[in-house]
Amino acid sequence: MKKIGVIDYYLDQYHFENYPGWIREASEGTMEIAYAWAKTEHTGGKSNAECCAEQGVELLSSMEEVIEKSDCLIVMSPDNPEMHEELCSLALGSGKPTYVDKTFAVSRQAAQNLIEMARKGNTPFFSTSALRYSREYRNVEKEGIEAVASRGPGMFGNYGIHQLEPIICMMGAGVEKIMYVGAKDTPCFVLRYSDGRFATMTQLGWECDFGVAINYKGDHARVIQGASDFYQQFIGELVGFFEDRIPRVPAEETLQIITILEYGHKAMEQPDTWVKLPG
């Protein structure tokens, strides 16, 4: 049985509460989250020891011990991505397959630092929003896409990634510039590719579901309503990665997404103006 170790900021969060059961089920009992370590306790929440006891996971005393005992690694901290550089500092140098929870990094520079850690450590890794694996997106024909119009809930800072993952998955990296065209409570962006293709992403409030409309060259459209089974589909991909060590998301796509998130905030400060992304 493959033993998976979790490195986290604190363990009292949704992903640690659910990943152990999901991974056992998806792997048909061939993998388990066996070990965990967290840097701090969740103020006002359950202790790390309580979280581990509930999940049947052994709480260890250091990152080093988790890495040494584990076959594969998950760096979580989904609500504190600013901690990823510190929490990944040893994992991405270990050579062991490592998944880094979303959001991968808080800036393009931080993302480049993490990717370089993995390169130097010869460590296979990937990071993603589970929305990339929504059942509705799995068989989308990518060839010939000219434009994507995406919608979803939330605000840009915490939910923008959930639209960007499917957009970049479908259209690839290569976004040249970004423009903010939204209103006070309705973030909206235009992403322009260097080859002329484009995407829009709009956030319409918590009652709005996820969905995309895709236009292909030749003026042929496909409309996709909703997003379902994304956690189950994602966990299946994660289990596959721990088996074959092949990253499910190219590092260049992850870097592109983090760059758009960083420069999207710059674009919000100067609406209706193109902001060029670094190459």
N, C-alpha and C positions, 0 to 999 in steps of 0.2 A: 504493500500500500504506500502510495506517495504521501509524504507528510508536508503540509503547507504551513508556512509561518506567516503571521500577520505582524506588521510594524505599523503603529498608529500614533496619533497625537493623544487621543483618549478613545476608549473602547465603547463608551455608551453612545452609540449612533446606529442608524438604520442598517448600514451595510454589514457591520460586525454581527448584528442581531440576526441577519438573514443568510449571509453567504455560507456559513457552515452547513446548514441544512440543504441549501440549494446545490452546493458542490457535492455533497454526499449523494444526493438524488441523481444529479446529472452524470456523475462518474460511476453510478451503480455500485457505490461503496469502495471504489478503487483509490479514492483520494479523500483526504480529510484535512480540515484546518486543525492542526494538532497543537500549535504553539502560538503565543502572542506576547507582545510587549508594547507598552504605550508610554510616551514621555511624561504625561500628566494625567490627572483625574478630571472628569467632567464636573465642573462646579455645579452643585445642586442636583446632580444626577447620580446614577449608580456608579459604584467604584469599579475599577478595572477587574478586581478580584471577583466581584459579584457577576460581572458580565461573562467572565471566563467560566465561572461555575455553572451558569445557566446554559452555556453552550458545550460544556464538556471539553474545554480547551485548557491546556496547561499555561499558566501565566509565568513567564520567565523574567529574569532580572535584568536583561540587557538585549540590545539589538544584536550584539555579537553572538549571544547564545542562541537566539532565534535563527540567525543565518547559519550557524554551525550545524544545528540539529535538523534543519528543514531541507527538503528536496527542491521546493519551489517557494516563491515569496510573493506576498501581496503587501504593498505599501498603501494604506488606506488614507486617513485624514481627508475625507471627502469635503468637509466643511471648512478646512483650513489648508488650502493648497499652498499657502505661503510657507508651510512647514516641509514641503516635499524635498527641497534641496537637502535639508538637514536629515530628514528621515530616510532619504534614498542614498545618502553618502556612502554607506557600506554595502547596501543591497545591490546597487548597480555596478559595484566593483566585484561582486561575488562570483560571477559566471553562472549563477543559477537563474532559471527563468523567473522573471519578475514582472508582475502587473502593477502599474501605478494608477491608483484610482483617479477619477476625474475630480477636479480639473487639474490637468497635468502640471501646470505652472501658472504663475501670476504675471509673467512677462515673457517676451521673446528671449531676452537674455537668460532668464532662469531656465527656460526650455532648452536652449542651446547648451547650457551648463549640464543639465541632466543627460541630454543625448551624448555629450562628450564623456561623461562618467561611464555610461554604458559601453561606449566604443572602446575606451581604455580598458574596461574590465571584461571585454568580450562577453557581455551579458545580453542575452535576448530579452527584449521588453516590449510592451506596448501599453497604451493608455487610450481610453475612449469614454464617451457617454454611451450608456446602454441603448439610447435611442437610435444609434447607428444600426442596431440589429432588430428594429421593429419588423415584425413579420411582413407588413405591407411593403417594405422597401427591399426585401431580399432578392426579388427577381426583376428588379428594375433594369431595363436595357440602358446602359450608359452611353453606348455609341451614338453619336449624333445629337446629344443634348445641346441645345442652344441657350435655354433659359430655364431657371427654376424659380418659382414663386412659393415661398415657405411661410407658414403661419404657426403660431403656438402661443402658450400662455407665459406669464411671468415677466420679469424685467431683465434687461440685458446682462447685468452683472452676474446674476446667478443662474439664469435659464437660457442665455444666448447660446451656450455651448450645445444645448439639446437640438437646436435647429442647424447649427453650423456642422455638426458631425454628419448628418445625412447629406447636406449640401456638398461638402467636400468629398464625402464618399462617392457620390454620384458624379461630380464634375471634376474631381481631382484638385491638386494644388495648382498654383499659377495665378491667384488673384493679385492684380496689379495695384488696385486702388479701391477705396471705400468712401461712400458718402452717406451722411445721416440726413434723412428726409422726414423724420418722425415729428410727433407732437409731444406735449408735456407728459402725458400718461400713456403714450403709444409709440414705443421705440420702433423705428423702421430704418433699414439700411439697404443700400444698393452696393453689391459687390461686382466689380468689373474685372474680367480676366484680360490678360495681355493679348489674347487672340480675338477679343470682341464679345465673347460669351458673357452672360451676366446672371446674377441671382438677386432676388430680393428676400429679405426676412423681416417679418412684422410680428410684434408681440401685442396681442389684443386683449389681455386680461385673463384672469384665472378660469373663467368659464369657457374659454376658447380651447378646442382640442388641437392636437398637432395635425398638420396636413401639408401636402405639397401639390402644386400643379407644375407639370414638366412640359416644355415645348421642345420639339425636335426640329432639326432642319427639314424643310419641306412643309412646315406648318402643321405638324401632327402633334396632338397633345395627349397627355395622360394625367388624370387627376387621381390622387391618392388621399382618401379620407381616413383620418385617425392613425393611431400608432398602438400596436398591441403586442403582447408576449415578448417585449424587448428584454426584460430581465432574464427570462428563461432562455431565450435565444443567445443572449450575451454569455450567460454562465456556461452554456454548451461550448461556445467559442473559447472561453477561458480554460475549460477543462482540456480542450483540444490543444491549446497552446502549451499547457503544462505537460502534455504527452509528447508533442513533436518539436517543441522549442521554436516554432515558426511564428514570429509576431503577426498578429491579425491586422494591425494598422501600421502602415509605413510611417517611419519617424518624420518624413517630410510633410505628411498630411497633418500630423499632430503639431508640428512646428507652425504650419500654416494657420491652423485653428487658433493657437495661442496668440499668434501675431495679429490675427483679425480681432480677437477679443481685446488686446491691448490698444490697437489703433482705432478700434470702434469707439472707445472712450474719448480719444483725441478728436474723432470725427463729430462726436456729440457736442463738443465745445465750439464747433464751427459748422453749423448746419448748411446744407446745400452747397458744400465745397468739397471737391475731391481731395482726399488725403492719401498720398502715395505710400504704399507699403514697402519696406526694405526688401531687396531681392535676396 
